[in-house]
Amino acid sequence: MSSIQTRRSSKRWWTGAMALVLALPVLLSGAVSAPQTVEAKAAISTKVQKVKAAGRSFTVQTVSIPKGTPVTVGLAKKQVGQTATLPSIVKAYGAQAAINGAFFEAYNGAPDPYGMLIANGKVIHIGRYGTSIGFKEDGTAIMDSLRVNLTGMVTTPEGKSRSWYATFINRTPSANASITMLYTPERGSKVGFKGGTAVVIEKGIVTKKVPNTNIAIPKNGSVLVFTGSHKSNADRFVVGSTVEMNYKYTNAAGKEIPWDEVVTAVGAGPRLVKDGKISINPASEGFKDPKILNASGARSGIAIMGDGSVLLATVSGATMKEWAAVMQKLGAKQAMNLDGGASSGMYAGGKMLTSPGRLLSNTLVFGGSVK
């Protein structure tokens, strides 16, 4: 390179460098803004609280769940009607917190739940008493005396339509019962019992109608089983027919309620607190067991707080009226009882906070990788 070229290159470099220096404040002023405060997301936390209520002092184990924390129904062995340890359910769902959920048959027969269960936006068990807590996709929690009615239409290949209904979902019918049951893949690979007439539905089409010999449930469909005097209703379902299913959500008074957006729900009860006030009437919710009506025992409960967060709580001994008073003192805006006694169990912070005295059927699991 000649000396003239070198001087020209140097001049160009110097001119460019000075331009960059002069422009630097302008570039920086446009590229760098004032420091932004990143709000840390609230974490699940645990606390032991001493509560004075109903003339007594209670030691309550609590877990605070921030609004929007992922939540779903944690099923034993990921099936309706099974049992497992609470730690194994927590592990299976990758949860950070969990509490026992709906009542279930713990003594005689299949360990089927009694209360309402909704998982991934799908009704997987119908309960017809008590109170339910539901969670929408955005994390909003609601509480009501949820009742679900399942009805539908079946239309033959020739175009003839008939109505139908099912009383329950994913339950083992009692001996000699006359009933129509719906079974979904959440029940497992099979319906779990023999008897009645089975109608197999895949992708909305009837593919089979046979005697139920513990028939398999298709992964892409469901099975309707008709027992007792309901067997004749199976005649409406001709192979090749299309099947429509409709769910109607009402409260105990029969008024339609907006639960269509609920993706997770557990039903138990009774209601303890409503709009910040003690509101308890177990008999009116269908409870008859003295353990619920007037006895003292280990309790589990769940509350919706004023800020939309959720509070899980357990206590070693309280009557239902005392439990309601405790929940109110804890600041609950809405609160309900969950299964209790030997079923009372709660997990958070990487450990068992309340250890249940039996295997569990279903839970509510929060945080982590639950879905």
N, C-alpha and C positions, 0 to 999 in steps of 0.2 A: 504494500500500500504506500502511496506517495505521501510526503509530508503535508501536501495540501489536503488530500483525502482524510488524513488523520486529524488535522485541525478542524475540518468540517464535521467529522464524526464526533469529536470532542465537544464542538459547539452545540451540535444537535443533542448530545447527551446532557450537557449542562442546562440547555434551555428546557428540555423535558423534565429534568430533575427539579428545576426551580418551579415549573408549572405544577408539578405534583405536590411540592411543599406548600405552594400558595393555595392549592385546591384542597389540601388535607383537612383543614378545619371544616370546610363545607361538606366534604365527604363524610367526615366523622359525625357532623351534626345531623346528617340525614340517616346515617347507618346505626348510630348508637342512641338509644332513648334512655330515659331515666330508669334506674333499676326497678324492676317489677317484683312485687311481692307475690310469691306463689303460695296459695293457701293449701296447707297440708290437709289431706283427707283424714277425717276422724277415723280412729281405729277402734276395733272391738276391745272393750275393757271389762274387767271384773272387779267386784267389790263386795265385801261382807258388810252388811248394814244392820245396825241395831234400831229396831222400830218399836215404838210404843203405840199400841192401838188396841181398841176394845178392852181397855183396862189391863192389858198384859204387855210384856216385853218379848219381842221376837228377834231371833237372829236369822237374817235373811241373806242368802247367797244370791247375788245379782250379776247379770251380764248385760252390758249396754251395747246395742247393735245400731250403728249409724244408719240413717235413712239411705236407701239405695244399695245397701250391702246385698250381694247375690244371695238368694234363698230358694230352697226347693224342699220337697218332701223327701226325707231320707227313709227308704224302705229297707227292711231286713232282707238281705240277699237280693236287693233291688226288685222285689216282687211283693205284690199284695197277698197277705195271708201267710207270711213266714215270720220267723223270729230270729234274732241275732243279738250279740252283745252291743251295747252302745259304742264302745271303742271301734268295733269292726265296721259299724255303719259310718262313723265319722271317717274312718280310713277309706272306705269304699267311695265316698263322695268327695274326698279331699277337703273336708270342712275345717273351719277355724273355730266354730261354735255350734252347739247342738243342744236340743232339749227334747224330751219325750213328747209325743203328740196326742193322737186320738186314743180313746179307750179301745180295748180289744179283748177278745175272748182268751183269758189267760189260764183258765182252769179246765174247761170241758170242750172237747172237739177241736176243730181247726181254729188256729189263732187269727181269725179274721177281725179286722177293725170294725168298730161300730159307727164312727163319725165320718164326716165328709172329708174326702181327700181329692185335691186337684193338683196335678203335677204337669209342668210344661204346657199349661193352658188346656189340659185335658182332664175331664172328670174321670177318676179312676176308682172311686168308691162313693156311694151315696149313703148319707146318714140322715135320719129323719127326726132329730131331736137336738137340743142343746144350742150352742153358739159356735160360730166359725170365725177365724181370722183369715183374711185374704191379702195377697200381695200382688200389685199390678207390676207391669214391666218396668215402670220408672221407679219402683221401690215404694210407692205409696201403699200404706197398710190401711185396711178397713175391717170393720167387725160388725157382724149382724147374725140374726137367726136364720141362716141360709137354708133353703130347701130347694132341691133340684128335681124336676120332673123330666123324665126321658120318654118321649113319644116319637112316632114316626109313621111313614107310609111305605108300603111295599106294593110295587107295581109289576104285574106279570108281563111276560113277553107279548101277550095279546093286548096289553094296555089296561087291564083291570086293576084298580087300586083299592087297597084296604088299609085301615089304620092299625097300629099296634102300640104297645107300651111295655116298658120293663120296670119292675119295682126296684131292683137293686143292681149294682155293678160289682163284679168280682167278689162274690160271697159264695160260701157253700150253703145250699139250702138245707133247712132242717128236714128230718125224716118225715115223709108223707106230706110235705108241703105242696101246695098248688101255687105255683109262682112262675114268673118269667124273669130270667137273669141274663144280663149281658156280660160277656167275658172279653177282655182286651189283652193285648200282649203284656201289659203290666202285671197280669196275673201269673205269668210264666209261660212255659211251653204248652201246658195243658190246663183244662178247666179245674181239675183236682178232685173229681168225684164221678161216680157212675149213676146213671138213671135219667129218665126223661128223654125228650127228643131234642136233638141238636141241629141247629141251622147254621151252617158255616157261610160267612160273608167275606169276600175278598174284593177289595177295591170297589165296594158298594154293590157287588153282584152276588146273589146266592149261588154258591158253587156245589153245595152238598146239603142233604137233609137225611139224617140217619139216627138210629138209637144212640144215645150218649154212652159211650164206653170209655169215659175219661178222654174225650176227644182233644186233639191238638188244636191250639189257637194259632191261626195264621199270623205271621209278622206284619202282613199288609192288610189286616182286617180284624174280624171279631167273630164271636160265636154267641148265638142266642140259644138258651136252653129252656125248654118248656116242661114243667113237671105237673103231676097230678091232673086236676081238671083243666089246666092251661094247655095240656098237650094238643088239644084240638086246634088251638090258635096257630100251631105250626103249619096247619094245612094251607094257610094264606101264603106261605113262602115256597113258591115253586122254583125249582132250579132254573136259573137264568133271569129271575126277577131282580129289579133294582130296589135297593133299600135306602130310605132316607131317614136320618136321625136328627131330632131336634131337642135341644135342652132349654128348659125354661127355669129362670132363677127368681125365686120369691122369698119373702121372709115368712115367719111362722103365721102371720096374719093373712097370708096369701097375696100380699102386694108385691108386684114385680120390682126387683131391685137391680141396680146396674153392676152386675158381677161378670158380665161378658168379658171384660178386660183383665180379670183376675187370672194369673198364671200359676199361682201357688196358693193352696189353702189347706187348713187342718181344722176339723170340727171336733169340739169336746164340750166344755162348759161345766157349770153354768156361768153366765155373765156375772162379773163382779163389780165393774165400774162402768158407768155410761155417762159421757160428757162431764167427767170429773166428779160425779156423785156416785155413792154406793148404790148399786142396783142389782139386787140378788133375789131370785125367786126360782129355786131349782125345780119345784113341783110343776110350775107353769111351763117349764122347758122340757118336761117329760121325764125327769129324774124321780126314781122311787127308792133307790138304795139308801139305807140309813147312813152309809159311809159318806154320802154326799149331802143328805138332808140335815143331819145333826151331829154326826160323830167327828172326833178330832183325828187327824192323820197327817202323814207326809203329803205335801202339796207341791205341784208345779203350776206355774202360771205364766202368762204372757200379756204384756201391756203395750199400748200405743201411747207414746208421750206427746206432749204439746208441740214439740219441734218435729214430729214425724218419725223420730227414732223409735226403736223397739227395745223393751226391757224384758229380759227373761229372769225368772225368779223361782227359787225353791225354798221351802221351809220344812223343818223336821216334824212339826206338829201344829195344826190349827183347825178349827172348825171352818166351814165355808164362810160364815159371817165374819169370823176373825180374819180370814184370808182376804176378804173384800176390803176390810178396814185397813189391812196392811198395804194392799195395792194402792189404795187411795192415798195413804200417807207417803208412799214412794213417789207420788206425783203422777200416777196414771191418769190419762184422759179417758182411755178405754181399756178395759182389762177383762180377761176371762181365765177360767180354770182349765188346766189340761189334765190328762190322766195323772193319777197320783199313787199314793201307797207305795208298794214295792216297785211300781213303774217309774217313780219320780227319779229323774236322772238329768244331769246337765254337764256339758263339757265346754271348756274355753281355755285359752292361754296355754294350750299344749297339755292339759291334764284334766282328769275327772274332778269336777267340783262337787258334784252330788252323784254318788254311785247307786244305780238302781239295783234292787234285790232280785231282779228276774231279767230274762231275755226280753227284748222289746220288739214290737211289730212295726212301728213307724215313728218318725221323728220329724222335727224341723231342723234343717242344717243350713248354716250361714257361712258366707265368706269363702276364701280359698278358691278352689276350682269347681264349686258346686254349680250344677246346671240341670 
